[in-house]
Amino acid sequence: MNSFYDSIKQGLIEAVEYEKGKLPNVKVRKVSISPINSYSQCQIREIRANLGMTQVSFAHALGVSPKTIEAWESGTNKPSGIASRMLELIERDNTLLERYAIVDRKESMTV
């Protein structure tokens, strides 16, 4: 446990020294994060429809209740930040839920 504490402590000391300009040869990686999209009720419905999913199946895939999807699509509520980010990922790649085995589509034949 001490080595974990010591590692964190050393990292904080180095961060302070860097900010004071005392560590000039430190590699710095800057990360920019795109803003979270705000989705309208129509956009959410379109994302779900493009997946060919019902409100219930879409809710289960996202880990929310069907009432939540209903509220989003009626405009009563808006998705939270994490839900909006998930909607963005699905919108960018509509195979995402299948590729990560969240959704398993099986073809069935009717006779």
N, CA, C and O atoms as CSV, one atom per row, in Angstrom:
chain,resi,resn,atom,element,x,y,z
A,1,MET,N,N,0.827,-1.195,0.000
A,1,MET,CA,C,0.000,0.000,0.000
A,1,MET,C,C,0.872,1.259,0.000
A,1,MET,O,O,0.516,2.263,-0.617
A,2,ASN,N,N,2.017,1.202,0.695
A,2,ASN,CA,C,2.916,2.358,0.738
A,2,ASN,C,C,3.437,2.726,-0.639
A,2,ASN,O,O,3.571,3.909,-0.949
A,3,SER,N,N,3.734,1.728,-1.479
A,3,SER,CA,C,4.272,2.038,-2.807
A,3,SER,C,C,3.220,2.767,-3.651
A,3,SER,O,O,3.558,3.637,-4.454
A,4,PHE,N,N,1.964,2.415,-3.468
A,4,PHE,CA,C,0.878,3.099,-4.175
A,4,PHE,C,C,0.804,4.559,-3.719
A,4,PHE,O,O,0.727,5.474,-4.539
A,5,TYR,N,N,0.828,4.756,-2.428
A,5,TYR,CA,C,0.804,6.107,-1.862
A,5,TYR,C,C,2.021,6.904,-2.329
A,5,TYR,O,O,1.900,8.059,-2.738
A,6,ASP,N,N,3.182,6.280,-2.262
A,6,ASP,CA,C,4.415,6.957,-2.669
A,6,ASP,C,C,4.376,7.358,-4.137
A,6,ASP,O,O,4.856,8.429,-4.507
A,7,SER,N,N,3.807,6.502,-4.967
A,7,SER,CA,C,3.700,6.785,-6.400
A,7,SER,C,C,2.803,7.994,-6.646
A,7,SER,O,O,3.135,8.873,-7.441
A,8,ILE,N,N,1.673,8.030,-5.962
A,8,ILE,CA,C,0.756,9.168,-6.110
A,8,ILE,C,C,1.426,10.441,-5.599
A,8,ILE,O,O,1.353,11.491,-6.237
A,9,LYS,N,N,2.072,10.338,-4.451
A,9,LYS,CA,C,2.756,11.489,-3.860
A,9,LYS,C,C,3.828,12.024,-4.814
A,9,LYS,O,O,3.927,13.233,-5.024
A,10,GLN,N,N,4.623,11.128,-5.387
A,10,GLN,CA,C,5.683,11.538,-6.314
A,10,GLN,C,C,5.085,12.217,-7.546
A,10,GLN,O,O,5.620,13.214,-8.030
A,11,GLY,N,N,3.982,11.680,-8.047
A,11,GLY,CA,C,3.328,12.289,-9.204
A,11,GLY,C,C,2.829,13.689,-8.905
A,11,GLY,O,O,2.945,14.584,-9.742
A,12,LEU,N,N,2.281,13.882,-7.732
A,12,LEU,CA,C,1.803,15.215,-7.350
A,12,LEU,C,C,2.962,16.196,-7.173
A,12,LEU,O,O,2.864,17.359,-7.564
A,13,ILE,N,N,4.041,15.727,-6.591
A,13,ILE,CA,C,5.225,16.585,-6.434
A,13,ILE,C,C,5.748,17.007,-7.802
A,13,ILE,O,O,6.093,18.171,-8.005
A,14,GLU,N,N,5.807,16.061,-8.742
A,14,GLU,CA,C,6.274,16.381,-10.093
A,14,GLU,C,C,5.330,17.350,-10.790
A,14,GLU,O,O,5.779,18.236,-11.517
A,15,ALA,N,N,4.026,17.193,-10.576
A,15,ALA,CA,C,3.053,18.103,-11.200
A,15,ALA,C,C,3.248,19.525,-10.696
A,15,ALA,O,O,3.195,20.477,-11.475
A,16,VAL,N,N,3.471,19.668,-9.407
A,16,VAL,CA,C,3.709,20.993,-8.827
A,16,VAL,C,C,5.010,21.586,-9.370
A,16,VAL,O,O,5.058,22.761,-9.733
A,17,GLU,N,N,6.051,20.777,-9.422
A,17,GLU,CA,C,7.343,21.248,-9.939
A,17,GLU,C,C,7.214,21.668,-11.406
A,17,GLU,O,O,7.798,22.670,-11.818
A,18,TYR,N,N,6.461,20.912,-12.186
A,18,TYR,CA,C,6.255,21.255,-13.596
A,18,TYR,C,C,5.539,22.600,-13.720
A,18,TYR,O,O,5.935,23.450,-14.517
A,19,GLU,N,N,4.488,22.785,-12.930
A,19,GLU,CA,C,3.736,24.043,-12.981
A,19,GLU,C,C,4.603,25.238,-12.586
A,19,GLU,O,O,4.390,26.347,-13.075
A,20,LYS,N,N,5.564,25.020,-11.716
A,20,LYS,CA,C,6.480,26.093,-11.296
A,20,LYS,C,C,7.589,26.323,-12.319
A,20,LYS,O,O,8.401,27.235,-12.162
A,21,GLY,N,N,7.626,25.492,-13.374
A,21,GLY,CA,C,8.641,25.632,-14.409
A,21,GLY,C,C,9.963,24.981,-14.052
A,21,GLY,O,O,10.984,25.269,-14.676
A,22,LYS,N,N,9.957,24.116,-13.065
A,22,LYS,CA,C,11.204,23.497,-12.605
A,22,LYS,C,C,11.488,22.151,-13.273
A,22,LYS,O,O,12.524,21.541,-13.007
A,23,LEU,N,N,10.606,21.689,-14.113
A,23,LEU,CA,C,10.826,20.440,-14.858
A,23,LEU,C,C,10.645,20.737,-16.350
A,23,LEU,O,O,9.597,20.419,-16.913
A,24,PRO,N,N,11.636,21.335,-16.993
A,24,PRO,CA,C,11.480,21.795,-18.374
A,24,PRO,C,C,11.431,20.672,-19.419
A,24,PRO,O,O,10.851,20.878,-20.485
A,25,ASN,N,N,11.999,19.527,-19.165
A,25,ASN,CA,C,12.072,18.476,-20.177
A,25,ASN,C,C,11.036,17.382,-19.975
A,25,ASN,O,O,11.299,16.214,-20.265
A,26,VAL,N,N,9.888,17.745,-19.492
A,26,VAL,CA,C,8.824,16.780,-19.245
A,26,VAL,C,C,7.921,16.716,-20.479
A,26,VAL,O,O,7.525,17.743,-21.030
A,27,LYS,N,N,7.607,15.505,-20.895
A,27,LYS,CA,C,6.673,15.335,-22.004
A,27,LYS,C,C,5.261,15.592,-21.490
A,27,LYS,O,O,4.868,15.088,-20.439
A,28,VAL,N,N,4.517,16.373,-22.236
A,28,VAL,CA,C,3.153,16.714,-21.858
A,28,VAL,C,C,2.225,16.297,-22.987
A,28,VAL,O,O,2.479,16.593,-24.155
A,29,ARG,N,N,1.176,15.625,-22.639
A,29,ARG,CA,C,0.171,15.244,-23.622
A,29,ARG,C,C,-1.110,16.002,-23.306
A,29,ARG,O,O,-1.685,15.859,-22.227
A,30,LYS,N,N,-1.541,16.802,-24.255
A,30,LYS,CA,C,-2.781,17.545,-24.071
A,30,LYS,C,C,-3.910,16.769,-24.734
A,30,LYS,O,O,-3.773,16.262,-25.847
A,31,VAL,N,N,-5.000,16.691,-24.040
A,31,VAL,CA,C,-6.167,15.961,-24.523
A,31,VAL,C,C,-7.315,16.947,-24.649
A,31,VAL,O,O,-7.622,17.688,-23.715
A,32,SER,N,N,-7.935,16.945,-25.802
A,32,SER,CA,C,-9.137,17.766,-25.944
A,32,SER,C,C,-10.334,16.824,-26.053
A,32,SER,O,O,-10.272,15.787,-26.714
A,33,ILE,N,N,-11.382,17.194,-25.415
A,33,ILE,CA,C,-12.589,16.363,-25.360
A,33,ILE,C,C,-13.719,17.137,-26.019
A,33,ILE,O,O,-13.991,18.287,-25.676
A,34,SER,N,N,-14.364,16.487,-26.965
A,34,SER,CA,C,-15.456,17.158,-27.667
A,34,SER,C,C,-16.625,17.387,-26.710
A,34,SER,O,O,-16.856,16.588,-25.802
A,35,PRO,N,N,-17.355,18.471,-26.916
A,35,PRO,CA,C,-18.505,18.739,-26.050
A,35,PRO,C,C,-19.575,17.664,-26.225
A,35,PRO,O,O,-19.665,17.019,-27.270
A,36,ILE,N,N,-20.360,17.491,-25.210
A,36,ILE,CA,C,-21.440,16.496,-25.258
A,36,ILE,C,C,-22.587,17.074,-26.072
A,36,ILE,O,O,-23.039,18.195,-25.838
A,37,ASN,N,N,-23.041,16.286,-27.027
A,37,ASN,CA,C,-24.168,16.710,-27.862
A,37,ASN,C,C,-25.458,16.733,-27.060
A,37,ASN,O,O,-25.629,15.978,-26.102
A,38,SER,N,N,-26.347,17.599,-27.464
A,38,SER,CA,C,-27.695,17.628,-26.909
A,38,SER,C,C,-28.619,17.073,-27.978
A,38,SER,O,O,-28.650,17.583,-29.098
A,39,TYR,N,N,-29.368,16.041,-27.645
A,39,TYR,CA,C,-30.220,15.382,-28.630
A,39,TYR,C,C,-31.673,15.770,-28.453
A,39,TYR,O,O,-32.198,15.791,-27.339
A,40,SER,N,N,-32.317,16.079,-29.574
A,40,SER,CA,C,-33.747,16.387,-29.556
A,40,SER,C,C,-34.534,15.086,-29.544
A,40,SER,O,O,-33.993,14.012,-29.809
A,41,GLN,N,N,-35.795,15.197,-29.238
A,41,GLN,CA,C,-36.654,14.007,-29.219
A,41,GLN,C,C,-36.682,13.330,-30.580
A,41,GLN,O,O,-36.708,12.102,-30.656
A,42,CYS,N,N,-36.676,14.107,-31.650
A,42,CYS,CA,C,-36.704,13.535,-33.003
A,42,CYS,C,C,-35.395,12.809,-33.320
A,42,CYS,O,O,-35.407,11.747,-33.943
A,43,GLN,N,N,-34.275,13.377,-32.895
A,43,GLN,CA,C,-32.980,12.734,-33.140
A,43,GLN,C,C,-32.881,11.405,-32.397
A,43,GLN,O,O,-32.361,10.428,-32.937
A,44,ILE,N,N,-33.369,11.365,-31.178
A,44,ILE,CA,C,-33.321,10.126,-30.395
A,44,ILE,C,C,-34.189,9.059,-31.060
A,44,ILE,O,O,-33.780,7.906,-31.195
A,45,ARG,N,N,-35.380,9.455,-31.470
A,45,ARG,CA,C,-36.281,8.519,-32.144
A,45,ARG,C,C,-35.637,8.001,-33.432
A,45,ARG,O,O,-35.759,6.821,-33.759
A,46,GLU,N,N,-34.952,8.888,-34.162
A,46,GLU,CA,C,-34.296,8.506,-35.413
A,46,GLU,C,C,-33.145,7.520,-35.163
A,46,GLU,O,O,-32.985,6.549,-35.903
A,47,ILE,N,N,-32.358,7.769,-34.137
A,47,ILE,CA,C,-31.260,6.849,-33.791
A,47,ILE,C,C,-31.822,5.467,-33.488
A,47,ILE,O,O,-31.314,4.456,-33.972
A,48,ARG,N,N,-32.879,5.439,-32.682
A,48,ARG,CA,C,-33.509,4.153,-32.325
A,48,ARG,C,C,-34.093,3.478,-33.562
A,48,ARG,O,O,-33.920,2.274,-33.755
A,49,ALA,N,N,-34.777,4.245,-34.391
A,49,ALA,CA,C,-35.399,3.691,-35.599
A,49,ALA,C,C,-34.350,3.142,-36.561
A,49,ALA,O,O,-34.568,2.106,-37.189
A,50,ASN,N,N,-33.225,3.823,-36.679
A,50,ASN,CA,C,-32.146,3.349,-37.549
A,50,ASN,C,C,-31.581,2.018,-37.081
A,50,ASN,O,O,-31.038,1.251,-37.877
A,51,LEU,N,N,-31.707,1.750,-35.800
A,51,LEU,CA,C,-31.269,0.455,-35.253
A,51,LEU,C,C,-32.350,-0.609,-35.406
A,51,LEU,O,O,-32.093,-1.797,-35.208
A,52,GLY,N,N,-33.563,-0.177,-35.760
A,52,GLY,CA,C,-34.674,-1.117,-35.895
A,52,GLY,C,C,-35.110,-1.682,-34.554
A,52,GLY,O,O,-35.492,-2.848,-34.457
A,53,MET,N,N,-35.053,-0.853,-33.522
A,53,MET,CA,C,-35.369,-1.321,-32.178
A,53,MET,C,C,-36.629,-0.652,-31.647
A,53,MET,O,O,-36.950,0.481,-32.004
A,54,THR,N,N,-37.329,-1.373,-30.792
A,54,THR,CA,C,-38.458,-0.791,-30.090
A,54,THR,C,C,-37.934,0.057,-28.940
A,54,THR,O,O,-36.753,-0.004,-28.600
A,55,GLN,N,N,-38.815,0.843,-28.348
A,55,GLN,CA,C,-38.407,1.624,-27.177
A,55,GLN,C,C,-37.933,0.705,-26.055
A,55,GLN,O,O,-36.969,1.015,-25.355
A,56,VAL,N,N,-38.610,-0.416,-25.891
A,56,VAL,CA,C,-38.260,-1.350,-24.821
A,56,VAL,C,C,-36.875,-1.960,-25.061
A,56,VAL,O,O,-36.044,-1.983,-24.153
A,57,SER,N,N,-36.626,-2.455,-26.278
A,57,SER,CA,C,-35.324,-3.072,-26.548
A,57,SER,C,C,-34.195,-2.038,-26.498
A,57,SER,O,O,-33.097,-2.340,-26.031
A,58,PHE,N,N,-34.461,-0.835,-26.974
A,58,PHE,CA,C,-33.468,0.236,-26.927
A,58,PHE,C,C,-33.149,0.591,-25.472
A,58,PHE,O,O,-31.990,0.807,-25.116
A,59,ALA,N,N,-34.177,0.648,-24.649
A,59,ALA,CA,C,-33.984,0.940,-23.225
A,59,ALA,C,C,-33.106,-0.121,-22.573
A,59,ALA,O,O,-32.181,0.209,-21.830
A,60,HIS,N,N,-33.389,-1.382,-22.845
A,60,HIS,CA,C,-32.590,-2.463,-22.265
A,60,HIS,C,C,-31.140,-2.381,-22.745
A,60,HIS,O,O,-30.216,-2.610,-21.965
A,61,ALA,N,N,-30.939,-2.058,-24.011
A,61,ALA,CA,C,-29.580,-1.958,-24.552
A,61,ALA,C,C,-28.796,-0.824,-23.886
A,61,ALA,O,O,-27.593,-0.949,-23.654
A,62,LEU,N,N,-29.478,0.274,-23.583
A,62,LEU,CA,C,-28.804,1.420,-22.960
A,62,LEU,C,C,-28.755,1.329,-21.440
A,62,LEU,O,O,-28.061,2.112,-20.791
A,63,GLY,N,N,-29.485,0.381,-20.876
A,63,GLY,CA,C,-29.488,0.235,-19.427
A,63,GLY,C,C,-30.371,1.251,-18.720
A,63,GLY,O,O,-30.102,1.632,-17.581
A,64,VAL,N,N,-31.417,1.684,-19.393
A,64,VAL,CA,C,-32.384,2.606,-18.791
A,64,VAL,C,C,-33.766,1.976,-18.876
A,64,VAL,O,O,-33.942,0.939,-19.515
A,65,SER,N,N,-34.722,2.587,-18.246
A,65,SER,CA,C,-36.077,2.037,-18.285
A,65,SER,C,C,-36.773,2.447,-19.585
A,65,SER,O,O,-36.428,3.464,-20.187
A,66,PRO,N,N,-37.748,1.654,-20.008
A,66,PRO,CA,C,-38.534,2.045,-21.190
A,66,PRO,C,C,-39.213,3.400,-21.011
A,66,PRO,O,O,-39.386,4.141,-21.979
A,67,LYS,N,N,-39.597,3.727,-19.777
A,67,LYS,CA,C,-40.213,5.034,-19.499
A,67,LYS,C,C,-39.223,6.170,-19.782
A,67,LYS,O,O,-39.623,7.261,-20.191
A,68,THR,N,N,-37.938,5.910,-19.565
A,68,THR,CA,C,-36.912,6.920,-19.847
A,68,THR,C,C,-36.847,7.200,-21.342
A,68,THR,O,O,-36.812,8.358,-21.758
A,69,ILE,N,N,-36.832,6.149,-22.146
A,69,ILE,CA,C,-36.808,6.329,-23.608
A,69,ILE,C,C,-38.065,7.063,-24.052
A,69,ILE,O,O,-38.006,7.975,-24.877
A,70,GLU,N,N,-39.195,6.660,-23.502
A,70,GLU,CA,C,-40.469,7.312,-23.824
A,70,GLU,C,C,-40.408,8.806,-23.487
A,70,GLU,O,O,-40.868,9.643,-24.264
A,71,ALA,N,N,-39.840,9.129,-22.329
A,71,ALA,CA,C,-39.731,10.535,-21.917
A,71,ALA,C,C,-38.775,11.308,-22.825
A,71,ALA,O,O,-39.040,12.463,-23.157
A,72,TRP,N,N,-37.676,10.687,-23.227
A,72,TRP,CA,C,-36.753,11.353,-24.143
A,72,TRP,C,C,-37.431,11.641,-25.474
A,72,TRP,O,O,-37.314,12.737,-26.023
A,73,GLU,N,N,-38.140,10.639,-25.983
A,73,GLU,CA,C,-38.750,10.774,-27.312
A,73,GLU,C,C,-39.981,11.673,-27.304
A,73,GLU,O,O,-40.389,12.173,-28.352
A,74,SER,N,N,-40.569,11.879,-26.145
A,74,SER,CA,C,-41.710,12.797,-26.073
A,74,SER,C,C,-41.255,14.209,-25.727
A,74,SER,O,O,-42.048,15.149,-25.771
A,75,GLY,N,N,-39.971,14.356,-25.381
A,75,GLY,CA,C,-39.442,15.661,-25.033
A,75,GLY,C,C,-39.664,16.043,-23.574
A,75,GLY,O,O,-39.356,17.165,-23.172
A,76,THR,N,N,-40.196,15.118,-22.779
A,76,THR,CA,C,-40.430,15.376,-21.356
A,76,THR,C,C,-39.116,15.499,-20.601
A,76,THR,O,O,-38.968,16.366,-19.740
A,77,ASN,N,N,-38.166,14.635,-20.922
A,77,ASN,CA,C,-36.841,14.643,-20.291
A,77,ASN,C,C,-35.762,14.652,-21.369
A,77,ASN,O,O,-36.013,14.337,-22.532
A,78,LYS,N,N,-34.560,15.020,-20.950
A,78,LYS,CA,C,-33.389,14.991,-21.834
A,78,LYS,C,C,-32.417,13.943,-21.298
A,78,LYS,O,O,-32.342,13.729,-20.088
A,79,PRO,N,N,-31.674,13.290,-22.188
A,79,PRO,CA,C,-30.667,12.331,-21.727
A,79,PRO,C,C,-29.580,13.024,-20.905
A,79,PRO,O,O,-29.221,14.172,-21.166
A,80,SER,N,N,-29.065,12.304,-19.908
A,80,SER,CA,C,-27.953,12.813,-19.106
A,80,SER,C,C,-26.700,12.858,-19.969
A,80,SER,O,O,-26.720,12.449,-21.130
A,81,GLY,N,N,-25.621,13.354,-19.399
A,81,GLY,CA,C,-24.358,13.443,-20.134
A,81,GLY,C,C,-23.877,12.107,-20.646
A,81,GLY,O,O,-23.528,11.980,-21.819
A,82,ILE,N,N,-23.854,11.094,-19.768
A,82,ILE,CA,C,-23.367,9.774,-20.180
A,82,ILE,C,C,-24.297,9.155,-21.221
A,82,ILE,O,O,-23.831,8.504,-22.156
A,83,ALA,N,N,-25.587,9.349,-21.072
A,83,ALA,CA,C,-26.536,8.811,-22.049
A,83,ALA,C,C,-26.383,9.523,-23.392
A,83,ALA,O,O,-26.456,8.890,-24.445
A,84,SER,N,N,-26.170,10.836,-23.354
A,84,SER,CA,C,-25.955,11.580,-24.599
A,84,SER,C,C,-24.680,11.130,-25.296
A,84,SER,O,O,-24.644,11.025,-26.522
A,85,ARG,N,N,-23.630,10.862,-24.518
A,85,ARG,CA,C,-22.383,10.387,-25.110
A,85,ARG,C,C,-22.611,9.023,-25.756
A,85,ARG,O,O,-22.090,8.756,-26.839
A,86,MET,N,N,-23.387,8.157,-25.100
A,86,MET,CA,C,-23.687,6.842,-25.664
A,86,MET,C,C,-24.507,6.979,-26.946
A,86,MET,O,O,-24.258,6.269,-27.920
A,87,LEU,N,N,-25.477,7.881,-26.950
A,87,LEU,CA,C,-26.257,8.128,-28.158
A,87,LEU,C,C,-25.350,8.606,-29.298
A,87,LEU,O,O,-25.531,8.214,-30.451
A,88,GLU,N,N,-24.386,9.445,-28.967
A,88,GLU,CA,C,-23.444,9.932,-29.977
A,88,GLU,C,C,-22.635,8.783,-30.569
A,88,GLU,O,O,-22.452,8.708,-31.784
A,89,LEU,N,N,-22.153,7.890,-29.711
A,89,LEU,CA,C,-21.379,6.746,-30.200
A,89,LEU,C,C,-22.224,5.853,-31.102
A,89,LEU,O,O,-21.755,5.388,-32.141
A,90,ILE,N,N,-23.461,5.617,-30.703
A,90,ILE,CA,C,-24.361,4.779,-31.502
A,90,ILE,C,C,-24.698,5.478,-32.816
A,90,ILE,O,O,-24.775,4.836,-33.864
A,91,GLU,N,N,-24.899,6.792,-32.757
A,91,GLU,CA,C,-25.200,7.549,-33.975
A,91,GLU,C,C,-24.027,7.470,-34.956
A,91,GLU,O,O,-24.237,7.345,-36.162
A,92,ARG,N,N,-22.807,7.540,-34.451
A,92,ARG,CA,C,-21.619,7.464,-35.303
A,92,ARG,C,C,-21.398,6.065,-35.865
A,92,ARG,O,O,-20.897,5.908,-36.979
A,93,ASP,N,N,-21.771,5.053,-35.093
A,93,ASP,CA,C,-21.548,3.665,-35.507
A,93,ASP,C,C,-22.731,2.817,-35.062
A,93,ASP,O,O,-22.799,2.372,-33.916
A,94,ASN,N,N,-23.661,2.602,-35.985
A,94,ASN,CA,C,-24.866,1.872,-35.593
A,94,ASN,C,C,-24.648,0.366,-35.445
A,94,ASN,O,O,-25.602,-0.371,-35.198
A,95,THR,N,N,-23.419,-0.094,-35.590
A,95,THR,CA,C,-23.113,-1.504,-35.318
A,95,THR,C,C,-22.493,-1.680,-33.934
A,95,THR,O,O,-22.178,-2.799,-33.528
A,96,LEU,N,N,-22.321,-0.594,-33.225
A,96,LEU,CA,C,-21.635,-0.602,-31.932
A,96,LEU,C,C,-22.252,-1.597,-30.941
A,96,LEU,O,O,-21.533,-2.371,-30.308
A,97,LEU,N,N,-23.563,-1.575,-30.810
A,97,LEU,CA,C,-24.227,-2.454,-29.832
A,97,LEU,C,C,-24.049,-3.929,-30.185
A,97,LEU,O,O,-23.960,-4.777,-29.297
A,98,GLU,N,N,-23.998,-4.227,-31.455
A,98,GLU,CA,C,-23.783,-5.613,-31.877
A,98,GLU,C,C,-22.314,-6.009,-31.760
A,98,GLU,O,O,-22.001,-7.113,-31.314
A,99,ARG,N,N,-21.421,-5.119,-32.156
A,99,ARG,CA,C,-19.986,-5.433,-32.101
A,99,ARG,C,C,-19.515,-5.719,-30.683
A,99,ARG,O,O,-18.600,-6.517,-30.478
A,100,TYR,N,N,-20.129,-5.077,-29.717
A,100,TYR,CA,C,-19.740,-5.306,-28.329
A,100,TYR,C,C,-20.694,-6.254,-27.610
A,100,TYR,O,O,-20.730,-6.299,-26.380
A,101,ALA,N,N,-21.459,-7.002,-28.381
A,101,ALA,CA,C,-22.355,-8.051,-27.879
A,101,ALA,C,C,-23.348,-7.537,-26.837
A,101,ALA,O,O,-23.728,-8.262,-25.917
A,102,ILE,N,N,-23.760,-6.292,-26.988
A,102,ILE,CA,C,-24.831,-5.760,-26.143
A,102,ILE,C,C,-26.161,-6.184,-26.738
A,102,ILE,O,O,-27.115,-6.477,-26.016
A,103,VAL,N,N,-26.214,-6.214,-28.059
A,103,VAL,CA,C,-27.400,-6.653,-28.793
A,103,VAL,C,C,-26.982,-7.826,-29.669
A,103,VAL,O,O,-25.947,-7.782,-30.335
A,104,ASP,N,N,-27.793,-8.867,-29.658
A,104,ASP,CA,C,-27.556,-10.033,-30.498
A,104,ASP,C,C,-28.779,-10.223,-31.384
A,104,ASP,O,O,-29.839,-10.645,-30.920
A,105,ARG,N,N,-28.621,-9.913,-32.636
A,105,ARG,CA,C,-29.740,-10.043,-33.576
A,105,ARG,C,C,-29.724,-11.422,-34.191
A,105,ARG,O,O,-28.718,-11.844,-34.761
A,106,LYS,N,N,-30.813,-12.111,-34.080
A,106,LYS,CA,C,-30.947,-13.433,-34.683
A,106,LYS,C,C,-32.069,-13.377,-35.709
A,106,LYS,O,O,-33.175,-12.907,-35.443
A,107,GLU,N,N,-31.741,-13.868,-36.869
A,107,GLU,CA,C,-32.747,-13.937,-37.918
A,107,GLU,C,C,-33.690,-15.087,-37.629
A,107,GLU,O,O,-33.264,-16.167,-37.220
A,108,SER,N,N,-34.951,-14.852,-37.841
A,108,SER,CA,C,-35.915,-15.946,-37.689
A,108,SER,C,C,-36.767,-15.995,-38.940
A,108,SER,O,O,-37.036,-14.981,-39.584
A,109,MET,N,N,-37.174,-17.185,-39.255
A,109,MET,CA,C,-38.009,-17.379,-40.450
A,109,MET,C,C,-39.410,-17.739,-40.001
A,109,MET,O,O,-39.605,-18.562,-39.106
A,110,THR,N,N,-40.373,-17.110,-40.635
A,110,THR,CA,C,-41.758,-17.451,-40.342
A,110,THR,C,C,-42.245,-18.413,-41.424
A,110,THR,O,O,-41.918,-18.262,-42.602
A,111,VAL,N,N,-43.001,-19.360,-41.021
A,111,VAL,CA,C,-43.486,-20.362,-41.962
A,111,VAL,C,C,-44.965,-20.207,-42.160
A,111,VAL,O,O,-45.568,-20.962,-42.923
